[in-house]
Amino acid sequence: MTSLPNPLPQHIAIIMDGNRRWAKKRLLPAAVGHAAGARQVREVVKSCIELGVPNLSLFAFSTENWKRPPEEISSLMNLFMTYLQKEVNSMNANGVRLKVAGDKTRFAPVLQDLISRAEEQTANNTRITLTVCANYGGRWDMLQAVQAWQKAHPGKSVDTLDQDSLALYLSTAYAPEVDLLIRTGGESRVSNFMLWQAAYAELFFTDVLWPEFSAQHLHQAIAWFAGRDRRFGSSAPL
């Protein structure tokens, strides 16, 4: 067995980009590309478990994705429901705790129910926390955190709010901040994903389309991360 990279990221976040382009290259509908991308999730989760990465977050559907064609949105919602139904038992058996971060109120009641049941079924697992970010946006997350803090402290002014207090109300407050943010598909932007949580993340951009992103590509990104000099704003070592 090869040695593990050191340090190992404690939280990897991935913008899974390139599903539609993967399908277009093959003259296939976008729905086929999204389905291929969903299948790739299992391999990446398995690889993170094998490596010992305790937190993995995947950007599945952004708040801006509602602007896509209705038929594509419908396909994505159906795919999400199918994924929850097919994978939850496997996740539970493999020690995966599933969390869904985002504004779930816009989803159909049947999808909201599936999410709740999947989260409840896997709640006590400790091998890895898999966060699926759906109807999620970094700006939304910060706004809802402020609103949640205000609701919990109705008599206090926001002038008393500090960063540590606000962080407790983010949708991913249960996880550490992101160490390594990976974006597939050739784009070099964060697209409103985990703006707070990834403030000091190392950003790894790859041209590989998400349906082709393999365990080997994940290992390459982690090896690159291990070679980074992370100073968090301090001066360089002498």
C-alpha positions in Angstrom: 0.0 0.0 0.0 1.4 3.4 -0.9 1.9 5.9 1.9 -0.8 8.5 2.5 -0.2 12.1 1.6 0.8 14.2 4.6 -1.0 16.4 5.6 -4.3 14.8 4.6 -7.1 17.3 4.0 -9.8 17.0 6.7 -12.5 18.5 4.4 -12.6 18.2 0.6 -15.2 20.1 -1.3 -15.8 19.5 -5.0 -17.6 21.5 -7.7 -18.7 18.7 -10.0 -18.6 20.5 -13.3 -18.7 19.1 -16.8 -21.6 16.6 -16.9 -23.4 18.4 -19.7 -20.3 18.9 -21.8 -19.4 15.2 -21.3 -22.8 14.3 -22.7 -22.6 16.8 -25.6 -19.3 15.4 -26.7 -21.0 12.0 -27.1 -24.2 13.5 -28.7 -26.2 12.5 -25.7 -28.9 14.4 -23.7 -27.7 16.4 -20.7 -29.6 13.9 -18.4 -27.3 11.1 -19.4 -24.3 13.3 -18.4 -25.8 14.0 -15.0 -26.5 10.3 -14.5 -22.9 9.5 -15.4 -21.8 12.1 -12.9 -24.0 10.6 -10.2 -22.3 7.2 -10.7 -18.9 8.8 -10.2 -19.9 10.1 -6.8 -19.7 6.5 -5.4 -16.1 6.1 -6.6 -15.0 9.4 -5.1 -16.7 8.7 -1.7 -15.1 5.2 -1.6 -11.7 6.7 -2.3 -12.1 9.3 0.5 -13.0 6.5 2.9 -10.0 4.5 1.9 -7.7 7.4 2.3 -9.2 8.5 5.7 -10.7 11.8 4.6 -13.4 12.5 7.2 -15.4 15.2 5.3 -16.5 15.4 1.7 -18.8 18.0 0.3 -20.2 17.9 -3.2 -21.9 20.8 -5.1 -24.9 19.1 -6.7 -27.3 21.9 -7.4 -26.8 25.6 -6.9 -29.4 28.3 -6.2 -28.6 29.6 -9.7 -29.3 26.2 -11.4 -33.1 26.9 -11.3 -32.4 29.1 -14.4 -31.8 26.0 -16.5 -34.5 24.5 -18.8 -37.4 23.0 -16.9 -36.8 19.5 -18.4 -33.2 19.5 -17.1 -34.3 20.6 -13.7 -36.9 17.9 -13.6 -34.3 15.3 -14.6 -31.9 16.5 -11.9 -34.6 16.3 -9.2 -35.6 12.8 -10.3 -31.9 11.8 -10.3 -31.5 13.1 -6.8 -34.5 11.1 -5.6 -33.2 8.0 -7.3 -29.8 8.5 -5.8 -31.2 8.8 -2.3 -33.3 5.7 -2.7 -30.6 3.5 -4.3 -27.6 4.6 -2.2 -28.7 5.2 1.3 -28.5 1.5 2.4 -25.0 1.3 0.9 -23.9 4.5 2.6 -25.2 3.3 5.9 -23.4 0.0 5.5 -20.1 1.8 4.8 -20.3 4.3 7.6 -21.3 7.3 5.6 -23.2 10.0 7.4 -25.2 11.9 4.8 -26.1 15.6 5.2 -27.9 17.8 2.7 -27.0 21.5 2.8 -29.1 24.1 1.1 -32.6 25.6 1.1 -34.7 22.4 1.0 -38.0 24.2 1.2 -38.1 24.6 -2.6 -38.0 20.9 -3.2 -41.1 18.8 -3.7 -42.4 17.3 -0.4 -41.5 13.8 -1.5 -37.9 14.8 -2.0 -37.8 16.6 1.3 -39.1 13.5 3.0 -36.4 11.3 1.3 -33.7 13.7 2.4 -35.0 13.7 6.0 -35.2 9.9 6.1 -31.7 9.4 4.6 -30.1 11.9 7.0 -31.9 10.2 9.9 -30.9 6.6 8.8 -27.2 7.6 8.5 -27.0 10.0 11.4 -24.9 7.8 13.7 -22.2 6.9 11.1 -18.8 8.3 11.8 -16.5 7.0 9.0 -17.1 10.0 6.7 -19.6 12.8 6.5 -20.8 13.3 2.9 -22.5 16.7 2.4 -24.6 17.0 -0.7 -25.1 20.7 -1.4 -28.4 21.1 -3.2 -30.2 24.4 -3.8 -27.1 25.8 -2.1 -25.3 29.1 -2.5 -22.5 30.6 -0.4 -24.3 34.0 -0.2 -27.6 32.2 0.8 -25.6 30.3 3.5 -24.2 33.5 5.0 -27.6 35.3 4.9 -29.5 32.4 6.5 -26.8 32.1 9.2 -27.3 35.8 10.1 -31.0 35.3 10.2 -30.7 32.2 12.3 -28.4 33.9 14.7 -30.8 36.8 15.0 -33.7 34.4 15.6 -31.8 32.7 18.4 -30.8 36.0 20.0 -33.8 38.3 19.5 -32.7 40.8 22.1 -29.2 41.3 20.7 -27.9 43.7 18.1 -26.0 42.3 15.1 -23.2 44.6 16.4 -22.4 41.9 19.0 -22.1 39.2 16.3 -18.6 37.9 15.6 -17.2 35.4 13.2 -17.1 32.5 15.6 -20.7 33.0 16.6 -21.9 33.3 13.0 -20.0 30.1 11.9 -22.1 28.1 14.3 -25.2 28.9 12.2 -23.8 28.0 8.8 -25.5 25.1 7.0 -22.2 23.1 7.4 -21.5 24.0 11.0 -21.0 20.3 11.8 -17.9 20.2 9.6 -14.5 21.9 9.7 -13.6 24.5 7.2 -12.7 23.3 3.7 -9.0 22.5 3.2 -9.1 21.5 -0.4 -11.6 22.7 -3.0 -11.6 20.9 -6.3 -13.3 22.1 -9.5 -13.6 19.8 -12.5 -14.5 20.7 -16.0 -11.9 23.3 -16.9 -13.4 26.4 -15.2 -11.4 28.4 -12.7 -14.0 30.0 -10.4 -15.8 29.0 -7.2 -19.3 29.9 -8.4 -20.8 30.9 -5.1 -19.8 27.7 -3.4 -18.9 27.7 0.3 -17.6 31.2 0.3 -17.2 31.3 4.0 -16.0 27.7 4.6 -13.4 27.8 1.8 -11.9 31.2 2.8 -8.4 29.5 3.2 -8.9 26.5 1.1 -6.4 25.4 -1.5 -8.0 25.6 -4.9 -7.4 22.8 -7.4 -8.7 23.2 -10.9 -8.6 20.4 -13.5 -9.8 20.1 -17.1 -11.1 16.6 -16.4 -14.9 16.5 -16.8 -16.7 15.2 -13.7 -18.0 11.9 -15.2 -14.3 11.1 -15.9 -12.9 12.2 -12.5 -11.5 9.0 -11.1 -9.8 7.9 -7.8 -6.5 8.5 -9.5 -7.4 12.2 -10.2 -8.5 12.6 -6.6 -5.2 11.2 -5.4 -3.4 13.6 -7.6 -5.3 16.6 -6.2 -4.6 15.4 -2.6 -0.9 14.9 -3.4 -0.8 18.5 -4.8 -2.5 19.7 -1.6 0.1 17.9 0.5 2.9 20.0 -1.2 1.2 23.3 -0.5 2.7 25.7 2.1 -0.4 26.8 4.0 0.3 29.9 6.0 -3.3 31.2 6.6 -2.2 34.8 6.2 1.0 34.6 8.2 4.5 35.4 6.9 6.5 32.9 5.1 8.9 30.8 7.2 12.5 31.9 7.2 
